[in-house]
Amino acid sequence: MNERIKRVITALQKNNMEGIYIPSINDIVKTVEAMLYPNCVITAGGSVSLKESGVWDLINREDYNFYDRNREGITEDERQNVFKTVIGSDFYFCSTNALTENGELINVDGFANRIAAIAFGPKKVIMVVGANKIVKDLEEGFLRVKKIAAPKNCVRLGINAPCAKLGHCVSLLKTDTPSITDGCDFERRICANYLISGRQQKKGRITVIICGEDLGY
C-alpha cells in the first residue's frame, strides 16, 4: 500500500467510514463475499467497477436476494419496485466518481437514485473503488467528473450528450476552472445532481474498498 492510499484510509476512518485496501482486482470478490450472508437483500447502482471486479456476478448468485433494476425483461412497475426496495435493503453496492485524500466521496448523477442511496436508506453501502479515482481535493474531483466519468459513462449508456462527442464537458471550452454545475443544456444530462459525502453520523455504514489497480471510470 502506497502512502497516498494510507492517507485516504486514515481520512475515511476519521470521517466515520471504513476503508479497506485490496492490492489486486482478483481478491475483491473474496473480501465482499465475507461481508454478505444468505438471503440478504442487495441493491446496486450501475457500475463498471462492480462488473470489472466480479462483484456484480457475486451479488447475482442465488444465495442472495438481489434486486436488479436493469435485468432483462423487467417491467417499469418492477423497476419502480426496485427503487423502493433500495431504501430498506441490507446492502447497496456502487462505486464513486472520485475519492479525495481527505476521505470525501464525490458523486454526480442524472436521476439521483444512486446518490440518494449513498446518503440515506440502505443499512450498508459498499463501494468498490479503483486507485485511479483518488484525487487531491474536491476541485480535482469535480474536474475528474467533467473530464473522465461523465463523458465515458455517456458513451457507455448511449447518451448523446455533448461530452460524449467532445470527450470532456463543454464547460472546459470556456475555462480550466468551471464551477461545479457548469455544463450543457442537454435534456438527459447525467451530471445534474451532486453529493459530497464527508463525515458520517452512523459510523461504518459506508465501506470503501480501495483496489490498488484501476477500475471503472
N, C-alpha and C positions, 0 to 999 in steps of 0.2 A: 504494500500500500504506500503510495507516494504521500508527500507532506500535504499537498493540496487536498487530497481526499480525507486525510486525517483531520484537517481543519474543518472541512464540511461536516463530517460526522460529529465532531465536538460541538459545532454550532447547532446542528439539528437537535442534539441532546439538550443543549441549553434552551432550545425552543420547544421542549417537551415532545419532540418527535424522535423516533428510533431510527438510527442509521446503521445499516448492515453492509459491509463490504464483501463482495464476491469477485475474486480475480477473473474467473472465466465464465463466459456465457453458459458453458456446459454444466455448471454447478448450480445455476439459479433454480431450476425445477426442483432439485432435491431440497433446497432451502425452503422454498414456498410450500412444498408438499408437507413438510414438518409442521407448518402453521395451521393446516387445514384439518378438518375432522369429518367423519362420514355424515352425509345428508345436510351439511351446512348450506345455507343459501348464499349463492355467489352472483354478483352482477359485475359488469365491467364496461369501461369506455372503449371506443375504438382505438386500438393502439398497435402500431407496427412493432414496438418494443416487446409487447406481450407475445406476439407471434414469432418474432425472431428468436426469443429466448426459450420458446417451448412452453411457456406458462399458459398460453391460450389452449393448447392441446390438453394440458393437465386439467384445467378447470372444466373442460368439456367431458371429462370422464363420468361414467355412471355413478361413481361414488358420491358425487356432489349434485346439488340442485342448482345448476347454472341457468340463469335466465339471460338468453342471448337475444338482444333486440334486432340483430341482423341475420338471424337464422333463416335458412331457405324456406320459403313458403309462409312466413309469418304474416298474419293479417294486421291491419292498422290497429284494430281493437286489442290484439295480443301485444303489439308493440307498446301501446299506451299502458297496458298492464305491467309490462316490464319496467317502464319508467316509475310506476307507482311502487313496485316491489323494491326498487333501489333504496328507498327511504328506510325500510326495515330489514335490509339484508345484513347478513353476518360479515360478509367481506365484499369490498368493492376494489377491483383491480384496474389500474391505469398506469400511465407514465406521467411525466411532467414536461412542459415545454422548456423549462430552464430551472436550474438549481444553483443558487448563489453560494458564494463562500461564506456568507453569513447565515446559511441554513434557511433561506427563504425559497419557497416554491412559487414559480411564476407559471400561470396557466391562462390561456386565452381560448375562448370557444365562440361558436356561432350561436347555437341554441341554448347554451349554458347548462345542459344536463350534466356534463362531466364536472364542471366547477361547482355545481350545486351539490353533487355527491361528495366531492372532496371537502366542502365546507361543513356539510351537515347531513345526518341521516344514518348511513351505514355504520355498524359498530366498529369495523376496522377498515382502513384504507391502506392498501398495499400498492406501492409504486415501484415499478421496475425501471431503473434509470441508467443509461449508459454514461460513461465518463465524458463523452462528447457534449453532454448537456450541462456540464458545470461551467458557470460564468463568474466573473468577478463580482458583479453587483446588479442591482435592478435595471439600471440603464442598459448594460450589456445584455441582460436577459431579454428585455423587450426588443432590442435590436436583433437578437437571435431569432425571435419570432418573425420579425419582418423580413429577415434575410434567408432564413432556413425553414423553420417549422411551417409557417403559413403557405409559402409557395409550394413546398413539396407535398403538403397534405392536400392542397387544392388539386394538384396533378393526380395524386393517388385517388381522390374521391371524384374525379371528373368534373370539378367545379371550374367553370370557365372565367374565373376572376382575373383581373389584370396581372396579379403577381404570378399566376401560373404561366403566363407568357413571358413576362419580364425576368422572372427568377428572383424577384425581390419586390417589396412593397413600393407602390407608386410614390409614397411619401419621400422615399430616398432619392427621387429625382430632383427634389427641391432643396433638400438639406441632409447633411450627415447625422444630424441630431433632431429628428422629428419628435413631436410629442407622442405620448403613448398611443393615443387613439387616432392619430393621423392615418389616413388611408383612402381607399377608393369608396365610391358610392354604389358598388355592385350589390344587387339585391340579396344574393346568397353569401355575402361576405362572412368568412369564418372567424375573423378577428373582431368580434362585436362585443364580447363580454369578457371582463378581466378580473382575475383573482390573484392576490398576493397572500400566501399563507405564511404567517410568521409564527410567533409563539402561540402554542395551543393551550386551551384551558384544560382539555382532557389529555393527560399525559399518556403517550404511547398509542393513541388512536391511529395516528399516521405512522406507517413504517416505510422508510425509503431504502430500497435495496439498490446499492450502487455497484454497478459492474465495472470492472477495470477495462473492459473492452467497449467499443462503440455499439450503441443500439438505437435504432429508430432515427427520427428527425428531431 
